[in-house]
Amino acid sequence: MHTHPLPQPGPAPKTLVEAAYLQLRRDIISGRRAPGEKLRVEHLKDEYQVGAGTLREALALLVADALVVTQGQRGFRVTSMSLSDFEDITRTRVLLETQALRNAIEHGDDAWEADLVASFHQLTKAEERLGEHHGAWVDEWEARNREFHEALIAASPSRWIRHFLAVLYRQSERYRRLAVTARPIPRDLHAEHTAIFQATLGRNAELACQLLAEHILLTLKSIRELPVETMSSTDLQTPGGGATAA
């Protein structure tokens, strides 16, 4: 079996606030900080080795990401997860992303195609590594998956659609991680991405949009297959097999 070096960490944070924000965000996305968990500044500042003021700034950034909610004078709590929330995120994303893809196919030039080819190549490599090493590559796969979906719609002339899709994509990340780790339904994720990629390069807007919608909705189907209590679990960190999320 071909082996790959383990993923390398990203660029070092430039400030203490950024470092605390990124670590807290990783802990929330991975499930180490469970949905609904109370985040007590006086306890967390020691764990993350920052001052209370720095930690509050980091938590404020997570509030802006909608991963943390404030409770007035009662502090902060990890945002809850629910099937109804993910259904709303998913259906809104399908509406916007298929329209953005249609626009990108209409307006995209050779440079857009070249960027799309490059992002698909990187995603393919990440999916190979994810299939071999599972948990060690989930974060890297998530980044390459995001870049591929961004490249698909990069030629869309509407910056607002691209902005709102970036928000929706971030909001679906915890659910996508859950689908990857739990694998409730069998999927060939690479085959799905390949079909979308080929239809897009072929400028077949109808087929590309149909495939993209089906691809995104399959992750919702995956989440629907899970027990309700799974969305309050903290054990989201070690996948048992290949990727299953859009």
Summary of the structure (lengths in Angstrom):
residues: 246
radius of gyration: 18.6
end to end distance: 26.2
largest distance: 55.8
contacts: 751
relative contact order: 0.14
helix: 68%
strand: 3%
